[in-house]
Amino acid sequence: MSWETFVVGTLEIAPGLPEEKKVTIVDDFEEVLETDLVWDDQNKEYKISHVNWSSHVREEDIKKCHQKHKRHIKRISLSLWHLSEAGFNLNVDRSEHEQVFGQWYKQRPGTIKESAAYLFGTLLPPTRVAAGI
C-alpha cells in the first residue's frame, strides 16, 4: 500500500566517525525515507525535506533505522506527515440528498424518522432493562 507523505528534518552524525560508517548511515536513512539527504556544510548536518506522492515510508521503519544507528547519531529531528489525512474538508452536494448520522437520505419529511432509527438501531448499543425495575 502506498500513500502521500511529507518528511522533514535534520540529522547530525557524531564527529570522528569513519567515512564508510557515515555513508552507511546516510544510505540506510535514504532508503527508509525514500529520498536523498542533503548535506548542509554551514550547519554540518543533513537536511531532509521531501513530499512523496506514492510513499511507502513507515514510522516503524524509521524507528528501526534510528535504533540501528543511534550510538553514531549526535542529533536527529524528523517529522513524518501523512498527507491523506486532511486538516480541512469541504464537501458540497447540491443534490436532493442529505447526510444524517453518516447515512445519506433523500430530503423529505420522513428523514428524521429514518435517521433516528439508524441512530438508535446502529450507533447506540442495545440496552437491557433489569427485571423488577
N, C-alpha and C positions, 0 to 999 in steps of 0.2 A: 504494500500500500504506500502511496506517496501523498504528500500534502504540501502546502505552501509554508515556508519558514523564513524567518529573518534571524540571522545570527550576528551578534555584535559583541566586541570585547577586545581585551588585550592579554598578552601572555609574555611574561618576563622569565627567562630561563636563568637558573643560578649561574653566577660567574665562575670561571675556571673549569667549566665542563669541556671535555674533548669535543672537537668539531663534529666527529661522527655521531656522538650521542645527541648533540643538538639537532642534527639533521634527522635522526630517527624520531625524536620528539615532535619536531615540526611536521614530518611526513605523517606520523600517526594522527596528529590533530587535523591535518588537512584531509585525510581520508575520512575521519569521523564527521567532520564539519562540512565535507563536500565543497571545499573552497580553498583558495590559496591564502596563506598567512603572509601579510606584507610587513617587511622589516622597516621599522621607523628608527633611523640612525640617530636622530636627535634625542629620542627618549630611551633608546636601547631596549626596545621591546617590539613584539609582533602585534600588528593590528588585524582585527577580524571585523569585517562588515560585509554581509552577503545576503541577498534575497535569492531564494531558490524556489522556483515555481513547481518543481516536481521532486521535492526533497524526500530523503529517507533518513534525515538527521533525527536521532532519538536521544532523549535525556540519559537513558541507561548507558548508551554507547559513550557519551561524553564523560559520564562518571567513571566508567571503566578505564578510559584513556587517561583521565586525571589520576586515578588510583595507581595505574601502572607507572606513571612518571612523576608522581607527586614529590618524591625526595629530590628531584632535579629542577623543580619549578619554584622560583622565588615568589612569583605573584601571578595570579590569574583572575581575571574578571570577565565573565562570559554570560550572556543572556541569549536564550532561545525563545523566539516568539512564534507561535502557530498562527499564521495569518488567516486561516479559515474560520477562526473564532472571532466573529465580528464584535467590535465595540459599539457599533451603531447599526441598526437595521431600519430600512424604510420600505414598507410594503403597501402598495396602493392597489386596490381591486375595485374597479368601478362596476362590477357585475352585480347581480341581484342576490348574491350570497353573502353571508356574514359569518365571521368566525366567533364562536362562543365556546369557551372552555376547551379550546383546542380542536373543535369539530366545526365543519362548515355546514351551515343551514341556509336554506332559501329564506329570504326575509318575508315573513308573513306572521299573522297573529299567534300561530301555534309554536313559534320559535322558542319562546321562553319555556313552554311546557316540555318540548323536546330536549332543550339544553339542561333543564333541571333534572330530567330523567337520566340524562347522561352523567351529570354531576353526581347525583345520589346513587346511581347504579354502578358506576365505574370507578370514579375517583375516591369516593369515601368508602372505607371498609364497612362490611356489614356488621351490625351491632346485634347483640343478644340481650334480650330482656330477661332479667333474673326472675325466677318463679317466686310469686308471692309478693312482688313489689307493687 
